[in-house]
Amino acid sequence: MNSRFIVKNEMYMLVLMVMIVPLAGELNFYPFNQTFRISFGAPAFFFFLLLFRKMPAVLPGFLTAAAVVGFRILIDLIVLDHFDWTSAFQAHIASFFFYFTFSCLVNAAKISRFYNRPLIIGVLGIPIEVLSDLAELIAQYFILGTTITATALNGIMVIAMSHSFIVISFFNMLSLYEAQSREREIRKQNEQLLMLISNLYEESVYLKKTLKNTENITKKSYDLYKSLNGWIDKQGSVPVGEYRQKALEIAGEVHEVKKDNQRIFSGLSKLISDKSIADYMDVHELVNIIVRANEKYADLLGKDIKFVKTVKQTHPHYHVFTVLSIINNVVANAAEAIGNKGIINISIDRHGHLVEFMISDNGPGIPPKHKALLFKPGFTTKYDHAGNPSTGIGLSYVKEIVEQLDGDITFHEGSGGRGLIFIIRIPINQLVDKG
């Protein structure tokens, strides 16, 4: 796919090259005689050749050389009152040898090996242009009888040096732009990967809780089986043996569920740990990722939400997935609660051994009768366009994780009774690398 895209791109570049180089060649002057011209065609040609990754330089060189000669003959045909095909061909055919020789030498030097070392490309470009100019001068000597002087050779050397380093300057700027584009793309992919892994991390926490529950149920079922085993029904009216068997079956089935969950949990854990993402990250980067992700989420919801972030004091690097899964849940919850337009503030501060995350919004808030239910699993005040309720798991998950980390989460109304302010405090040693 990538290779096909490059080839297709280079075909477009070839067409552009065949059009631009002849035009650039008309910006010229004649330093030595009335037939040998110096133009912007040479640096434009060299620059285009450096852009080809797959295509051998000889093919675009041949086509461009032919296009230059054809274009100059066409100009003579339009401009000159007494046009002669033979004279025009003889006057311009020497240019073909310059461009074609240039492309052959670039191909022979395998300049593509030095894309990461532009200075070497610049140095190699000088003898390549000098030899190409000599090829053109020799062609003119045999076709038109012009002379080659020492002054001309010195001038060619100076012009070749200027051309070469002008091209390398532009090539460096293009390479820098490509590197910055790649960096932006990689950063975007990493952010998406971070959000995906933080969501998986959240699911793994729930799965871990389910594992504990199934383990407890298995133990209770087996304890019931043992209790029934020691109970003797003297009257014979209660089928103890049948109950014992059912209790054992329940214990066995729950144990199977536990084993399945363990397999899923180990797979999720491996998936999370295998990704080449740093486990700990600077808090400024973390909050930027949260803001960018929720800006996209707000756009998806069709809402105009402004995010304001504040980081006070210095912080160590915090565990990426824990912080993301906690804060992102609260911020996303605020984004869903806000109407068409609003503001969400994210503030991070330190208080002794605690880190404090404060998330506030100017949404509609929550009725007093619902405040006690806010962290209950399944409770929600949000419904989609079809009237279906949200899962109501986000905030209950946040509370559970925060408490597991020996922290606490509280909330109160904003000023004027508008919106909610969530305050999450977690011991710093629960979020930093203990290694």
Phi, psi and omega in degrees: 000310181295317180297318180296320180297318180298315180298316179298319179297319182290331176294318176298320180295322180297316178298316179298319181297314181296334179274318189280318185300314177300323178293316179297330180293343179276351172271091193215171169212163184246097186281333190244317178210185184274007180239330181269115184250148171250128185218177175279359179296320183296308178295324178296320179296313180298317180299315179297320180298325179291339182279342181282128181256321185257318187287130177298142186297337185296319182295305177297330178296314180296313182295320180292319178301315179295320180295321179298312180297313180299319182294320181290324175294321179298319178297317178300319180299322182281320189273317188284139177287318181246088183270137177230123185301316183295315180296318180295318180296317180294327182288330189246348185296334180298330178298328179302318183293327177298304185293319182290319177298318179303310182295322178296318180291322177297318179295317181293324181284349181050055184298336181300340178294339189249024181301331180270003179228074187300332180297321178295321177299316179299318180293317179294329181297332183293303179296329179296315180290321179299313179296324178292320176297320178297321178300318179293318180296320179294320178297318178295324180298316181282329184271317187249351179076023179284161182258153177248119183249164178295325178299318180298318181295319178296318179296320179299319180298314181296315181295320179299319179296315181294316178302312185300315184279338170294315179299315182295326177298312178294320181295321177297318179296319178295317179297321178296317179297318178297318180297318179294322178296317179296320180297317178297318180294317179295319179297319179297316179296320179296321178295317178298320180294320178298315180294321178297314182293324178295324176293319177296322179299318178299315179296323181293328177296315177297320180294322178297321178295318178298321178301317179296319180296316180294326178295319178294318180296318178301315181296315181296321179296318181290323176297321177297318179300315181294322178296317179294329180295328182266002182260128181247125178267103184290328183284335180078011183273342180252124181285076185300318182300320180293319179294321178301316182297318181293319178299320179293321178296317179299315179301318180294317181293318178296324177297322177295318177300318180299316180296319177298316179297323178298319179296316179296317181297317180294324177295316178297316181298319179293318180298318180293316184284335182285337182291136184277061178242138180298136180286335182234142187214154177299140186296328178296317178296318180299313182291328176295319178297316179299316181295312181298317180297319183279338170297317177294320180295319178297318176299319179297324179280354181074033183243147177261093184243129177263131180252127179243124182243140180222129175239117181256143179065179179265147183227148171286176175286131182257159179296121190301303191289327178295309182296315181300312184294327179286303187291320182298323178299315182292317181295316178298322178298319178294319179297321179291325183285329182293149178288227182281335185215141179183185181228138173237126179256132176239117182236136179234127184219167176242139174227093182064239182271006182250146169255136183244125175252123179241123180238120181232153178218168177248036178284194184285350182078204183219137179299147181304325183291342182262353186300321182289343183261357191304322183261010179282133178301131178094343180285135178206151172244007185251133180228147178278184183296334180274000180087009179277135182285156172290164182293333180069026183262332189309304185288326177294324176296314181302313181299317182296314181294316180300317179291325175298331180269014181064029178252187176215155179230130178229165177211155172208167182289153176280181181296138180074014180075012181262132174073182179230151175238116178261134177237121181243123178241128182226137174302132183301323183294348177276345185247353183257164179288118182274356181284000000 
